[in-house]
Amino acid sequence: MSKEEKIIIKEKIQNINVKENLNIIEWQFPNDPFVCNIYLDDNVVFETNCLINLEKVNGQINIYSNNKSIVNISLGIVFNEENNLEIKNSLIGNEAYSKIMIKAIQKDDEKSILKTVGIINEKTKNNEFLEQIKVLNFKKQQIICLPELLVYSNEAVANHNATIKNIDVEELFYLNSKGLSNDLAKKIIKEGFLNFNK
């Protein structure tokens, strides 16, 4: 059983040591630039599955995975105004497993940057890393997606992919044909896109 907590980042550099299984149910970010370092002990499960709204966020989340630790991240991200967010996971131990899945949309006519980095350190063994980023773009909004995978060990499994798409016109037409306005139909499509539980 995982302990449930919120992560509230209040400092310019914030360090969090995770010594037991932890499920993050909410994230709160400052508007000032920040770096949040999360250190996982051996055999710890760190997970989060939630929707977060970001407004003028400029920061970096660094996760350090030790021996036999598990990272399971599913985030729906709504970018409001301009944002610059980097999520980095370094597998520094052996037999660690990491899965990072992010779905993102830009809410207004601005541009945000989402960078994700997976690092498997040299001399580590039997680590597995999976990263999947999906972005739903609109005509005027823009998300720059920068996935990066750095593998320094020959004894690892690592995969990542990024998908950027526009609203499906057939989905929009179908909802319009049921009597929904364009705005309401787009809202439903956005909410469905960000939902990991479907």
C-alpha positions, 0 to 999 in steps of 0.5 A: 500500500502506498502513502498518498501525499501532495508535493508542494514546491516552495523553494528554489531548490527542493530535495525530497527523500522517498523512503517508502511507497508513495503516491502523489495525488497533487502537484503545486508549482511556484511561478519562480524558477525551481529545481525539485530533486526526488531521491528514491530509496531501494525497493520504493514505488513512486507513482502519480496519476493526476491532472495538473494545470500549469501557469507561468511555470519554469522548473525542473523535476529530477527523479533519481531511481535506486536499486529495484525502485519503480517509477510510474508517472501518468500526468495530464498537463494543461499549460496556461500561458507560457511554461517551461517544464523539464522532467528528468529520470536518472536510473542510478541503481540496478533492476529499476523500472520506470514508466513516464506517460504524459499527455499535454495541451496548451490552453491559450494562444501561447507557447510552452516547452515540455522536455523529458529526459531518461538517463540510464547510468553506465555500469548499471544492469537490468534497468527498464525505461519507457517514456510516452509523450502525447501532445494535442495541438490546436491552430494557434497554441503550441507545445514544443516537445523535447524527449531525450533518452541517454543510455550508457549501459548495454544491459538495459531496455529503453524506449521512448516516443512522442506523438503530436496531433491535432483535433480529429475533424471526424470526432469534431464532426460527430459531436457537432452532428449530435447537436454540440457546439464547436466549443463544447465538442472541443472541450469534451475532446480535450478532457477525453484526451487528458484522461488516463483512466479510459 
